[in-house]
Amino acid sequence: MFTLNGALGAAARSEAGTVIEVREGMSSDIDNFGMINSFLEGGGKLGAAHVSPWTVNAMEMEFTVGPPGIANEPGVVFDISRQRESYAWRQESNNQWYPFAEAPFYGNWPTGDEGVNDDGPNNNQQNEDNTPTTNHIYSRDMPGVQTDEAAYKRLVVRFNMREFVRIRLDGNQFTNVNGPAEGSRASAKVEWYSRMDVTRNSATGLWVRNNTQPLNENENEIKLGQKSLSQNIPSGAPPIPNP
C-alpha cells in the first residue's frame, strides 16, 4: 500500500499491483515512536504540497507479511530496504546553477540486485516499523530538506526509489548499513519517485513550491513508478553526468 495525502476515507485503488490509499496521516498500526515523532516534527502531512516546518515530500508504504503469525516464529526478522538514484540542482542568487552533489541528493543505483544505498541505523529507527502489527510492516520517507528556510534561490530535487522487504531466519537483527545485501529478499520491488521544485520567497526568505510548470511536467509530486532524472532539467542547469 502506497499512501499519499488527501481526504480521509477516500477510495483506495490499485496500480501496478500496489494499493494506493489517499488519506492525511500515518497508519494507526504504526507503533514505532521514533517514526511517529519524526513524521510529526516534519509537519505530519503526506504528499507533495507542504513546505513548513520541513520542505519535503512524504509517503508511507505498507507491506503485508504472511502467512498470518509468521512474525511469531523463532528466528524470523523483517526489514524494509530501499534502493535509490537521485540528483539535485541549486540556483544561487547570481542565477547560476550548480549540482547539489551531497548525499542523499546525489547517487546512482547500488550494484547488485539486493544491495541498498538508502538505509542506515538511524533511518531504520525513524523511517521503518519492521515489527508486524496485524501482519503489516511499514516504511515512510520524506525526501527534501529538513527546514523551510531557503538557502538558495531555487532548489530542484529528484529521486527514483525501489522499496522491498528482506527477511532473516537466524534471529539476528539487520545491521542496516548501505552496501552489502543482508538476508533474503521476500517481496517484489515497489518503484516510486519524488520530485520537488521550490523557490525562495524574497519577502520571507522561506521556501515556496514552484508550480509554474505545465500540468504534464509537474515537478512537485510523489507517486508510484519511475521518472527519468534528466526529464525536464531546469533551463540553464548543467546536465546529469554519466554514472
VEXDREN-2710 file (C-alpha; in Angstrom, 1 decimal):
% VEXDREN-2710
k/r/px/py/pz
1/MET/0.0/0.0/0.0
2/PHE/1.4/3.4/-1.0
3/THR/-0.2/6.3/0.9
4/LEU/-0.4/9.9/-0.3
5/ASN/-2.1/13.0/1.1
6/GLY/-5.8/13.8/0.6
7/ALA/-9.2/13.5/2.2
8/LEU/-9.5/10.8/4.9
9/GLY/-11.6/7.9/3.7
10/ALA/-11.1/8.4/0.0
11/ALA/-11.4/5.3/-2.1
12/ALA/-8.4/3.1/-2.5
13/ARG/-7.3/1.9/-5.9
14/SER/-4.8/-0.5/-7.4
15/GLU/-1.8/0.5/-9.5
16/ALA/0.9/-2.0/-10.7
17/GLY/-0.2/-4.5/-8.0
18/THR/0.1/-1.9/-5.2
19/VAL/-2.9/-0.4/-3.4
20/ILE/-2.8/3.4/-3.2
21/GLU/-4.8/4.8/-0.2
22/VAL/-5.4/8.5/-0.2
23/ARG/-5.6/10.0/3.3
24/GLU/-3.9/12.6/5.5
25/GLY/-1.9/10.9/8.3
26/MET/0.0/7.8/9.2
27/SER/-1.5/4.4/9.7
28/SER/-2.8/3.7/13.2
29/ASP/-0.9/0.3/13.1
30/ILE/2.5/2.1/13.3
31/ASP/3.8/1.9/16.8
32/ASN/7.5/2.9/16.2
33/PHE/7.6/6.1/18.3
34/GLY/10.7/7.3/16.5
35/MET/8.9/7.0/13.2
36/ILE/5.8/8.8/14.5
37/ASN/7.8/11.6/16.2
38/SER/9.9/12.4/13.1
39/PHE/6.8/12.5/10.9
40/LEU/5.1/14.9/13.3
41/GLU/8.3/17.0/13.5
42/GLY/8.3/17.4/9.7
43/GLY/4.8/18.7/9.6
44/GLY/2.7/15.5/9.9
45/LYS/1.5/15.5/6.3
46/LEU/1.9/13.1/3.4
47/GLY/2.1/14.2/-0.2
48/ALA/3.9/17.0/-2.1
49/ALA/2.3/20.2/-1.2
50/HIS/3.5/21.5/2.2
51/VAL/6.7/23.5/2.8
52/SER/6.8/24.0/6.6
53/PRO/8.3/23.2/9.0
54/TRP/10.2/20.9/6.7
55/THR/10.2/21.3/2.9
56/VAL/9.7/17.7/2.0
57/ASN/7.5/15.3/0.1
58/ALA/6.2/12.4/2.2
59/MET/4.9/8.9/1.6
60/GLU/4.0/5.8/3.6
61/MET/4.3/2.2/2.4
62/GLU/2.6/-0.8/3.9
63/PHE/3.7/-4.4/3.3
64/THR/1.6/-7.4/4.4
65/VAL/3.6/-10.4/5.7
66/GLY/2.4/-13.9/5.7
67/PRO/1.3/-16.5/6.4
68/PRO/-0.5/-14.8/9.4
69/GLY/1.5/-15.2/12.6
70/ILE/4.8/-15.7/10.8
71/ALA/6.4/-12.9/12.9
72/ASN/5.9/-15.2/16.0
73/GLU/8.1/-17.9/14.5
74/PRO/11.5/-18.3/16.1
75/GLY/14.3/-16.5/14.2
76/VAL/12.1/-14.5/11.8
77/VAL/13.2/-10.9/11.4
78/PHE/11.9/-8.5/8.7
79/ASP/13.5/-5.3/7.3
80/ILE/12.2/-2.9/4.7
81/SER/15.0/-1.7/2.4
82/ARG/15.4/0.9/-0.3
83/GLN/17.5/1.4/-3.4
84/ARG/17.9/5.0/-4.7
85/GLU/19.1/7.0/-7.6
86/SER/19.0/10.8/-7.2
87/TYR/20.1/14.2/-8.4
88/ALA/19.6/17.8/-7.5
89/TRP/20.4/21.3/-8.6
90/ARG/20.7/24.5/-6.7
91/GLN/20.4/28.0/-8.1
92/GLU/22.4/30.7/-6.3
93/SER/21.4/34.4/-6.0
94/ASN/23.5/35.2/-9.1
95/ASN/21.2/32.9/-11.1
96/GLN/23.9/30.4/-11.7
97/TRP/23.0/26.7/-11.4
98/TYR/25.2/24.1/-9.7
99/PRO/24.8/20.4/-8.9
100/PHE/23.8/19.7/-5.3
101/ALA/26.3/16.9/-5.0
102/GLU/25.7/15.8/-1.4
103/ALA/24.1/12.6/-0.1
104/PRO/21.2/11.8/-0.4
105/PHE/20.6/14.3/-3.2
106/TYR/23.3/12.7/-5.4
107/GLY/23.6/9.0/-6.0
108/ASN/23.4/6.1/-8.5
109/TRP/21.7/2.8/-8.2
110/PRO/23.6/0.4/-6.0
111/THR/25.5/-2.5/-7.5
112/GLY/23.8/-5.9/-7.2
113/ASP/20.2/-6.8/-7.2
114/GLU/19.7/-6.7/-3.5
115/GLY/22.3/-4.1/-2.5
116/VAL/20.9/-1.0/-0.7
117/ASN/22.1/2.6/-0.6
118/ASP/19.3/4.5/1.2
119/ASP/19.5/2.8/4.6
120/GLY/21.2/3.1/7.9
121/PRO/20.7/2.5/11.7
122/ASN/19.1/6.0/12.2
123/ASN/16.9/5.7/9.2
124/ASN/15.7/2.4/10.4
125/GLN/14.6/3.9/13.7
126/GLN/12.9/6.9/12.1
127/ASN/11.6/5.6/8.8
128/GLU/10.6/2.0/9.4
129/ASP/8.3/-0.1/11.5
130/ASN/9.6/-3.7/10.9
131/THR/7.7/-5.4/13.7
132/PRO/4.4/-6.7/12.3
133/THR/1.1/-5.3/13.7
134/THR/-1.9/-7.2/12.3
135/ASN/0.6/-8.7/9.8
136/HIS/1.6/-5.3/8.5
137/ILE/5.0/-3.6/8.4
138/TYR/5.7/0.0/7.3
139/SER/8.2/2.4/5.8
140/ARG/7.9/6.1/5.4
141/ASP/10.1/8.5/3.6
142/MET/10.3/12.3/3.5
143/PRO/12.7/13.3/0.7
144/GLY/13.6/17.0/0.7
145/VAL/15.2/19.4/3.2
146/GLN/14.5/19.5/6.9
147/THR/13.9/23.2/7.1
148/ASP/11.6/25.8/5.5
149/GLU/14.4/28.4/5.4
150/ALA/15.6/28.8/1.8
151/ALA/19.4/28.6/1.4
152/TYR/19.2/29.1/-2.4
153/LYS/17.2/31.0/-4.9
154/ARG/15.8/27.7/-6.3
155/LEU/16.2/24.0/-5.5
156/VAL/15.3/21.1/-7.7
157/VAL/15.5/17.6/-6.1
158/ARG/14.7/14.3/-7.8
159/PHE/14.6/10.7/-6.5
160/ASN/13.8/7.3/-8.0
161/MET/13.3/4.6/-5.4
162/ARG/12.8/0.8/-5.2
163/GLU/11.3/-0.4/-1.9
164/PHE/11.4/-4.1/-0.8
165/VAL/11.3/-6.4/2.2
166/ARG/14.1/-8.6/3.4
167/ILE/13.9/-11.5/5.8
168/ARG/16.3/-13.3/8.1
169/LEU/15.6/-16.7/9.7
170/ASP/18.5/-16.8/12.1
171/GLY/17.2/-14.3/14.7
172/ASN/19.9/-11.8/14.0
173/GLN/18.9/-8.2/13.5
174/PHE/19.8/-6.4/10.3
175/THR/22.7/-4.0/10.5
176/ASN/21.1/-1.6/8.1
177/VAL/24.3/-0.4/6.5
178/ASN/24.5/0.7/2.9
179/GLY/26.2/-1.6/0.5
180/PRO/26.1/-5.4/1.0
181/ALA/23.0/-7.4/0.8
182/GLU/21.6/-8.9/4.0
183/GLY/19.2/-11.7/4.5
184/SER/17.0/-12.7/1.6
185/ARG/14.6/-10.5/-0.5
186/ALA/11.0/-11.5/0.4
187/SER/8.9/-9.2/-1.8
188/ALA/8.8/-7.6/-5.2
189/LYS/10.5/-4.2/-5.6
190/VAL/7.9/-1.4/-5.5
191/GLU/9.1/1.5/-7.6
192/TRP/8.2/5.1/-6.7
193/TYR/9.6/8.5/-7.3
194/SER/9.7/12.0/-5.7
195/ARG/10.3/15.3/-7.5
196/MET/10.5/18.7/-5.8
197/ASP/10.9/22.2/-7.2
198/VAL/11.0/25.1/-4.7
199/THR/12.0/28.7/-4.8
200/ARG/12.9/31.3/-2.2
201/ASN/10.2/33.8/-1.3
202/SER/12.1/37.1/-1.5
203/ALA/9.9/38.7/1.2
204/THR/10.1/35.9/3.9
205/GLY/13.2/34.0/2.9
206/LEU/11.2/30.8/3.1
207/TRP/10.7/28.0/0.5
208/VAL/7.6/28.0/-1.7
209/ARG/6.5/25.4/-4.2
210/ASN/7.3/26.3/-7.8
211/ASN/4.1/25.3/-9.6
212/THR/4.6/27.2/-12.8
213/GLN/5.3/24.2/-15.0
214/PRO/2.7/22.8/-17.4
215/LEU/0.5/20.2/-15.9
216/ASN/2.1/17.4/-17.8
217/GLU/5.5/18.4/-16.4
218/ASN/4.6/18.6/-12.7
219/GLU/7.8/18.9/-10.7
220/ASN/6.2/18.7/-7.2
221/GLU/4.9/15.2/-6.9
222/ILE/5.5/11.8/-5.2
223/LYS/4.0/8.8/-6.9
224/LEU/4.4/5.2/-7.8
225/GLY/6.5/4.4/-10.9
226/GLN/9.7/6.0/-12.1
227/LYS/10.5/9.2/-14.0
228/SER/13.9/9.9/-15.6
229/LEU/16.0/12.2/-13.5
230/SER/17.1/14.0/-16.7
231/GLN/13.5/14.8/-17.8
232/ASN/12.8/18.5/-17.9
233/ILE/16.1/19.7/-16.5
234/PRO/15.8/23.4/-15.4
235/SER/16.8/25.8/-18.1
236/GLY/20.5/26.7/-17.6
237/ALA/21.2/23.9/-15.2
238/PRO/24.1/21.5/-16.1
239/PRO/23.3/18.0/-17.4
240/ILE/23.5/15.0/-15.2
241/PRO/26.9/13.3/-15.7
242/ASN/27.1/9.6/-16.8
243/PRO/27.4/7.2/-13.8
END
